[in-house]
């Protein structure tokens, strides 16, 4: 789908998968596909809740929670496409975008220095088990660092029960703890200008923790075959050379469930007495202000299409340790694009500022810090051709008004450094009239629109979701205090 539609092909769309090919896809296989819908820019991805979902819930001891959910027989769609699973061949995303997809055979032979399987986002048990079966009794290339990140403790326990953990370690794999790890550059940063193959959702520039990284995205089969050969390898060709047919995996019918590690919440009256413990590196969230009815502010940054949240608020070991310290984390905002942005934003804090973007602004990780940190720096409005759904929601949650050009060509009417004026914002956000933006520097104007629901509009007008909820709680407590008691 990314090869067909690129990273913005799903913007403002919901993608539903159906058809006889689903019988070969487990719930976790579907999870991987659905998770990658974010890379398409999709609002959401839907699969039916069928026997495959029931089998997964049964393995988790939750068979009674299953409910069958299918599309109506007469449902129709804006776009219909066919994917013939029998015709699909192994694919790989070249650096440095999930949409830069080519067949593996076209890049086979490209030398690699690292293979990373697993992250917190994508793989299920099968993905690790298939790699273990392929490397069982074999040694990975001495030129390759073969890293394995179990998705969860449960999967690590299941792999160990199967004997797959031993197969991976014996082949030369480095077994790491469950978590994000290399996916967000917290460890496993690849060597500069050396290829790294990863079974992860994203490969945006610098996300791995290495500024000049060369990260490719592929399946566990391609990753394992390439780890063995030391170069990008089509797993079909490797299997033919190794005389190996596709492994028949015997996955556990019941997952390794450990509910003893789950801590129940305290009763509300006890919970209210708990004071959070904050070390010196943990700051409070910035105090949000309600949206002004009139804004006159500079465009501190104008960016191109497909700006990712990794470019807005960088991943990696340099910045992410400060994720609980918003003032410090804000110092890294947009530094991959313009190192002067945090300083200039701080200087313009009294007036606030505006960012102008292209298509699919805020693609990639759901990192809410890409909204929080910039709001702390005084960002009040983002005007773009279109937004990636998750970041668009995060902007609303923290009181930043996301506006779209009615005419995408008006993007060319704004330059970095221009001063823009917006008036009657309360009426525009709370009603249906599209606001007009006046470019005081260029002596031009253009129309914009928002896609906020009435509920989201309330968030933005209040300065964000937190002040909106606080206001509702205060009003509710005040009303309760005035009600007569019997």
N, C-alpha and C positions, 0 to 999 in steps of 0.2 A: 504494500500500500504506500509506503514511503517512496519507493522507486516510481510509482505511478503519479503520486500527488505532492511529493516533497513535504516540507515541514509545516506548510500553512494550508495544505489541501483540505483539512478538516475544520478550519476556523468557522465557528457559528453553525456547526453541523453535529449531529449525533450519528454515530456509525453502528449499525446493527449487523451482526454476522448470523447467517442461517444456512441451512442446506444439509445434504447428506454427508458432506465432508466432516461435519462436526463430530460424527461418531468416533473419529480417530483422535479427537483432541480431548485430553483430560481437562478438568477444571483448572489445574495449574498451568497447562498449556494455554488455555484461554486467558488466564490471568496475565501471562506475559504479553499476549497480543493486545489485550485491553489496556494494559499499562502503557504500551507504546502508542496508544491513541493520543496521549498527551504530546508526543513528538509530531503527530500529524496536526496538532492544534485543535483537536476535536473537543467539543464540549463534554462529551461522554462516549463510552463504547459499551454496547449491550450484547450479551449472549443470552440465549434461553436458559432457564433453570430446568434442566432435564436430568436424565439418569446419571450423566457424568458429574453433575453438581451433587446429586444425592450420594453417589459413591464417595465423593470427597468428604461430605458431611458425616457419612457413616464412619469413615476412617478417623474422623476427629471426635467420635462419640456424640454426634449431634444429628443423628438420623431424623429425630422428631422435629427438627427445625426446618426440614426441607419443604418447600412449597413449589409446585410446578408453575412456571411462568413462561408463556410463549406469546409471540405476536398473534394478533387476530388473523384469521384466514384471509380476510379481505383487506388487510393493511396494504397501503401503497406508500411509495417513497419518492423523494425528489430525484434521486439518482439510484440506478440499479447497476451493479457490476458483478461479474463472475470471476472467481478465482478457481482455476482447475488445479487441485492439489497434485494431480498426477503429472502436471507439466512444470511444477515449481522445481527449481534447482537451488543449491546452496547459494546464498547471497551474502554480501558483506558491505558495510558502510565504510567508505574511505574517510580519512581525516578531511575536514573536521566538522562534519554535520551528520546527524542521523539520516538525512535525506539524500546523502551522496552515495547511492546504492548501486553496486555492480555485481555481476556474477563472480563467484570466487575464482572460477577458472580463468577469468580475464586478468587477475592479479596474482595467480599462483606463482610461487617461486620468489616472491618478495621476502627478503630476510627479516626475521623478527628477533627481538631481544626479551620479550615478556609476553606471557599469556595469563590473564586473570579471569577465573571463572567464579561467578557468584557476586551478589551484592544484596543490599536490603530490599531492592526494588523488584527484580525480575524472577529469579529461578526457583523452581520447585525441586522436589527430590529427584525426579527423573533426570533433570539437567546435570546434576552431579553424578548420578548413578551411571548415565551413559558415558560420561567422560572416564569414570573409574573403570568401566568395562573395556573401554578402548585402550587404556594405558596399562591394564592388568598384565603383569609379567614382562613389561617393557620399560625402558628408560627414556625419559624425555631428553631432548637435545641439551648438551652441556652449555650451549650458547644461550639457552632460554631460562629465564626465571619463571617457574610455573607456580602461580599463586592461586589458592583456593579459599574463598570466603563463604562459609556456610551461611545461608539466609537466616537461619534461626537455630537455637539450641535443639529444638525438636528434630530438625533435619539432620543435624550433626549426630544426634543419638540414633536416628534411623539408619544413617549411612554406616555407623559403627556396627549396629546389629546385623547389617547385611554383609559386613566385611569389606565394604567399599572404601572405608577410610584407610585401611591398610593398603589397598591397591593404589590409592592416590599417593600416600606418603612414600611407599616403596618405589614408585616411579620417579620420585624426585620432587613431588609437590611440596610446597610450603603451606602448611595449614594455619589459617588465621582465625581470629575470633569472628563471631557473627556480627554483622554491622555493615555500615556504608563503606568504610575503608577506602580502597582505591577509587571507587566510583565518584567520590567527592574530594579526592586528593589528600585524604588523611592517611598517609602511608601509601606504599606501592607506587610512588611517583616514578614514571618511566625515565630511562636515560634520555638525555637531549638528543633529538634527531634520530632516535631508534624506534622502530615500530613496536607498538603494544597492541595485542589483540585482546578484546574484552567482551564478555557476554553481558553487557550492561546497556542501559537505555540511551546514554548520551555521550557524545565525544566532542563537545564544544571546546574551542581553543582555550588551553590553559586550565581546564577543569580538573585535569589529573594531578595538578600540583607542579607540573613542569611547564614553563612558559612556552617553549618551542616543542610541544608534544606532537606525537604522531600516533593517535589512538584510532583504532579500527573497531567496529562492532560486528560481532558474528555470533553464530550458534555454538552451543557446547561441542557439537560434533566437529565443526571446523576448528574450534579452539584446541581441542584435544589432538586432532591430527596434526595441526601445525606445531604444537608443543613437542610432539615426537620427532618431527622432521627438521625443525629450526627455521622453517619458511612457511609462508601462507600456502595452505594445501587444501585442495578440494577433498573432503572426506570420502567421497566415492572413489576417487583415484587411489587414496591411501588404502582404503579397504580392499581394493582390487590387488594392489601390490602386496598387502599383508596377508591376503588370502582369508579375510575375515568377513563374514556376513553380518548384517545388522544385528546387534545383540538383542536377545529376548530377555528383558528385565523382569525380575520377580520382586516387585515392590511390596512392602508390607501391607496387609489388608487393614491394619490398625496402626495409626501413628503413635509415636512415643509421647503420650500426653502426661504432663506433670503439673497437675493443678495445685500441688502443695506449694509451688512457688508463687501462686497468686495471692496477693494480700487484699482482703476485702476493705472497702472504705469504712471509716469511722462513722458512727451515728452523727447526724448533723450538729447536734448540740456540742459534741466533743470536737468535731472538725472545726467549728467556729473558734475554738480556743487555741488552735495551733497557730503559732507564728512561724512563717517561713524563715529559714536560716540562709542568709545571704553573705557570701564572702566578699572581699573587696573588689573582685572582678565582676560582680553582678550588679547591674544598674536597674533602676526602674524604667518602665516604658515612658517615652516622652508624653508630656501632658498635651493632649490634642485640643485644638481649638475648632469651634464650629466654622463651617464654610462661610467665607465672606460673600456678601451679595454683589460686591464689585471688586474686581481684582485687576491691578495694573502691575505687571511684573515682567522681568526679563526672561528670554529664552536662554538658559545657561548651557543647554546642550541640544544639538540636533543630530540624531543618529539614523542609520540606514535600516533596511528591512531585517527581520529575524534576529533582533537583539535578544540575547538570552538572559535569564536571571543570573547566570554565571558571570556575564559581563556587567550586569548591574551591581550585584553583590557577590564578589568572587568566592569560589570554593577554595579548597586547599588549606594546608597547615599554617599558612601565613595569616589568614584572616579568620577562619572559622572558629578557632579557640576563643574568639571574642564575641561569640554569638549571643551571650547573655549580657554583654556590655555594649549597649547600642551606641553611645557616643564614640567609643573606640572603633567599633565595627564600621561606623559611618565614614571613617577616614579612608576606607578602602573602596568606597562606592565609585563605580564607573572608572576606576583607575586603569583598567585594561584598555579603555577607550580614550580617556583624557585624564591624565594624572592631576591636572589642575582643578578638576571638577569639585572635589570636597572643599578645597580652600575657597573657591569662588562661591559655592553654595553657602558656606558659613558667612562670608562677607555680605551676602544678599539676604540673610535670614530675616531682617526686619520687614522686607517687602514680600518675601516668598519668591519662588521662581517656578518656571515652566520648562518642561522637556517636550520636544517634538520628535516623534518617531515614525518609522515606516510601517510596513506590513508586519503582522504577527509579533508585535512588540511584547516582550516578556516571555518568550517561549522557554520551554525546558522545565527545570526543577520547580517544585511548588514552594520554593524558599521564600517565606513571608518576610524575611529580613530585607529582601529587595524592595519591599514597600515600607517597612518600618524605618530602616536606616535613612532612606531618602526623605521620608516624612519628617524625621528628626532634623534633617538638613534644610527644611523649609520648602520641600516640594509640595505644591498645591494642586497643580493640573498637569496631566500628560495628554497631549494631542497627537494621535497617531492615525495611520490609515486603517489599522485593525489591531486587535489585542489577542494574545493568547489567553484562554479562558481563566486559568488558575491565577495568573498574575493580575488579570483584570479584577477578579474577585478580591484578591488581597489588597489592591489599591482602594477599593470601596471599603473594605474592613477597617482601613486605617485613615479614612477621610480624605483620600486623594481622588480628585475628580478625573475620571477617564473619559475623554471626548474623542470622537472620530471625525475626520474630515468628511463632510457630505460629498464633496468632490475631491477624490484622491489627488487630483492634479494641483490642488491648492497647497499641497505639501511644498511645492516649489516656490510659493509666495513667502515663505518664512525662512529667515537665516538665523543662525546662532548669533546671539547678541541683540536681536530685535526685542523691542518692548511691545507686549500685547496687552490689550484691554478687553475685559469681559464684564458685562453689566447684567443686572437682573438675573443673577445666577440662581437665586432661590426659586424664582418662578420657572426658570428653564429646567432645573433639576426636578422640582416637584410637579411640574406640569408637562405639557407636550410641545411647547414652543421651542424650536431649535435656537440655541443662542448664536449670536453673531460675534465673531472675534474681530476686533479692530487692530490692525498692525500699525502702531503709531510711528514706527521707524520707516516703513515702506509706503505709508499713506494708502494702504489697501485694506480690504476686509474680506472675510470668508465665513461660510456657515459651517457649524459643527453640530454633532448630535451625540446623545448618550444612549446606551442600551440598558440602563439601570432599571431594575424592577422597582415598584413603589417601596418595597422593604429596603432595598439597597440605597435608594435615594434618601431614605430617612437616615441611614448610617452616615452617608456623605455629608448631609446637611448638619448632623450633630457633631461631625468631626471624626466619626469612626464608629465601629460596632461597640467598643468598650464604653465610651461615654453615652451611647444610646441606651445600652443595657443599664448603666448606672442611673441614668435619668429615669428610666422606667421603674427601677427598684425604689428610687427615692419617692417618686410619685405614688407608687403602690403603698409604701410605708406611711406616707402622709395621709392617704385616703383611709387606710386601716385605722390610723390614730384618731380620725374624726368620726368613725362609724360608732353608733351606739352599741353598748355591750348589754346583753341580757343576762 
